[in-house]
Amino acid sequence: MLDQEVSSYGVLEAREAADESAVKLEELARMGYTLLESGVSESALDELQASLADVYARQAAATDAASLDASKDADVARCLLAYEQCFFDLATNPMLVGFCKQLFGESFVLLQQNGLINRPSREHYQLRWHRDLPFQHWVASKPIAIAALFCIDEFNATTGGTYALPGSHLHEAFPSESFVRKHQEVMTASPGTFIVMDAMAFHRAGRNLSDAPRRAVNHLIGLPFLAQQIDIPTMLAGRHVEDPFLAAYHGYKWGPAPSVEAWRRGRLKGA
């Protein structure tokens, strides 16, 4: 066991962590990831598991199932909250929303919600290292977005737990292969846990060596200048537009105005 004594000299500045939330914010800032308990019940987990399979089957049926299965989008169910209430509830989980308020303040928006099915012995494009803001090679002094990966199943080295590179959100370029092999870590987490990552942290899915699928729901949440992958207000067909928080969180507030007159009307109403 590592020595737990924390002593120093010559230190003129140090952070204080008043509670567990402050520790998690510091982990996110320094390491690029942290774990957040959701408080989701066993019965709710069962519903999410069944609903993920159902939504994916419905989306496959709405396209060409064979083509989808052969594409990079295989085993990905998109914009789940527009299909089942349990995913809407997950996206608005109080623990997750509270963490986002501590991190971003009052203004942030849900950019994506995708279901991910990591099947045993099957290749998946997310096995490759990436950022959840892909193709970006710059860093910010504060997080502009986070990925909140909700674990429906156990995450570990056998089931295909997510691999991360600690501190990679602080460096513009992807590190050398030698560095990756030496410093990569598997993030282990129990069902019902959010793995929260800075969206600029490099990570990848692990290979599932178990005999069952490893399922998760990823939420990309960020500052309002970022664009949604899919138009969530349109998918929700106007639902929740009257609720100030939900309207802002789901993107109603942040979409481009269709005209000068519409933009001004919004400002006159105090929007």
N, C-alpha and C positions, 0 to 999 in steps of 0.2 A: 504494500500500500504506500502511496506517495505521502511524503511529509506534508501535513496540513498547516504547519506554522507559516504565517505570512508576516515577515519582518523585513525592513529595508533601511537604507541610509542614503542620504543625498537626494531624497525624493521631496520635491517642493510642491508638486501637484499630483493629486490622485482622485479618482472617481469614487463616489459614494453610491452604494446600492441599498436603498432604504427598504426595499421589499423584493419579492420574487419577480415581479414584473420588470423592475429596474435591471435585475440580473439578466433576464431574457433579452431586453433591449440592448444591453451591453454585449451579450453573446452575438446577437445579430450584427452589431456594429463591428465587432472585432473578428469574429469567426466567419460571419456570413450566413449563419443559420442558427436556429434554436428550436426547441420543442414546446408546443403549447397544448395543454389538455383542453378538450372541447366540452367535456361534461355530457356527451351524447350517450344515451342509454343503450343497453344491449339490444332491446327491441327495435330502436331506431337504426342501429347498425344493420340488423337483419333486413329492415325495410330498404335501406340504401343499397345493400348488396343485391337484393332481388330487383329493385327498380333500375339499377345500372344495367343489368342484363336485358331488362325489358326495353329500356330506351335505346340501347344499342341495336337490338333486334328491329325496333320500329324504324330507326334511321337507316339501317341496312336495307330494309324492305322498301323504303322510300327512294332509294337510289338503285344501283345495280350491285346486289350483294356480292357477287363474284368479283366484280371490279374493285369494290371497296376492300374486300379481303386480300386482294393482291397489291393494294396501294400502301403508301406511307401512312394513310389514315386508318388502317386496319386496327381494330381493338381500341379505337378512340371514339367516345360518345361526346358530342359537343352541345354546349348551351343547355345543360341538363335542367336548369331551374325553370325553363319554359315548358318542360314536359311533365314534371312531377313536383308536388309541393314539398316533398322531403328534401329535394335539392335546393329549393328556394330557402327553406329553413336552414340548411347547412351553410349557404352563402351568407346568411344573416346571423350566424351563430354568435351569441353575445360575447363569448370569450374572444373570438376572432375580431369582431367589430370593435370591442374595447381595446384590443392590442393595436389595431389600426389607428384608432383615435389617439392613443399615446404616441404612436410613431409619426403620423402624418398631420395630426390636428383634425379639424372638422371636415376638410375637403379631400375626399378620395373617391375613387370609382372602381367598380368591378369591371375588369377588362375582358376576362375569360373565365369560364367554368367548364372544365373538360373532365370526363371520366376516362380513366386509364386502366386497361386490362392487360396485365403482364402474364402471359400464359407460359406454362412450363415448356422448355426446350424449343421456344419459338423466337426467332429474331424480331426485333422491334427497332424502329429508327431512333427511339429515345435511348438506346444503348450507347449512342455516341455522345460525347461531351458537348454541352451547349449551355448557353445562357437562356433564361426565359424571355429576355429581350435579345433575340438572336441577331447576329451579324453586326453587333456593336462592339467597338474596341475603344472605349473610353470609360472613365469612371467618374462618379459624382461624390461630393463631400458628404452627402446624406442620401439615404435610399430614396429613389424615385418610384420604386415598385417592389412588391414582394410576391413571392409564390407561396401559397399556403396549401400544402399537399396533405389532404386528409386521408389517413390510413384506414381503409375498411378492413384490411387483413394485416397480419403481423409483417413488419418490415425487418428483415435481417439478411445476412449474407447468403442464406439458402433460398429464401423466398424471392429474392430480387430487390432487396432494399436499395434505396437511392445512394449512389456514391457522390461525394462532394469533395471539393478542393478548398480547404480552409483558407480564408483570406483572399481568395481569387477575385472577389468583388472589389478589391483595392488596387488591382493591377490591370492595365489596359489589355495586354497581350495574353494569349493562352500560353501556359508554361511549357517547358520542354517535356518530352516524353519521359526522360529520367526523373524529373521532378514529380510528374503525375504518378508514376509507378511507386515512388517512395512515399508520397504524402497523401495519396487518396485515402478517404475514409468512408466506410459504410455507415450510414445513419440508421440505427436501430430504433424502432418505435412500435408501441402496442396499438392495436385497433382502437380507434377513437381519438387518436393524437393527430394534431396538425404539425407537420414538419414545415417550419416557416423559414424561407430562404430569401436573402437579398436577390432580386431578379437578375443582378449582374454577377452572381456567384456561378462558377462553372460546376455542373453536376451532370449525372447521367443515371439512367435506370440500371440496376444490376440484372444479371441473368438469373432467371427463375429456375433453380435446380430442384425445386420441390415437386410434389405431385398434384398441386392445385393452383388455380390462378391467384395472382396477387393483385388486388384491386385498390384503386385510390381515386380521389376526386381532387383535381388541382384547381386552385383559384389564383388568378393573377390580378392583383389589386394595386392600383397606383395613383399617382397624382393626375388631376383632370386634363392636363395637356396631352396625355397619352390617349391613343385611339383604341376603341374596342375591336376585337377580332371579328365578332359578329354583332350586329345591331341588336342589343338586348332590349331596348325600348320597343322596337318593332316586334321582336319575338314575344314579348309580354303583352302586346296588343293593348297598351295603355293601362294595364293593371298597376296599381300602386302609385300612379302619377300624382295623386292628391296628398300623399304622405311626403313631407319635405325631406326626411332623411332617405327613405327608400327611392324617391325620385332622383335625388342626387347620386346615391350609391349605384343605382342601376343605369345611370347615364342620361336620363331625361333632361337634366339641367345643363349638361355639358355639350350636347350636340350642336352643330352649327345652325344658326338661324336661317330659315329659308328665304328671308328677305330683310331689307333694312327696317321695314315697318314692324315686322315680327320681333326683331332684336330690340327696337325701341319700346314696344309694348311690354316686353319682359322687364326692361329696366324701370319703366313707369310703375309696374306692379311690385317693384322691389325684388325681383327674382335675381 
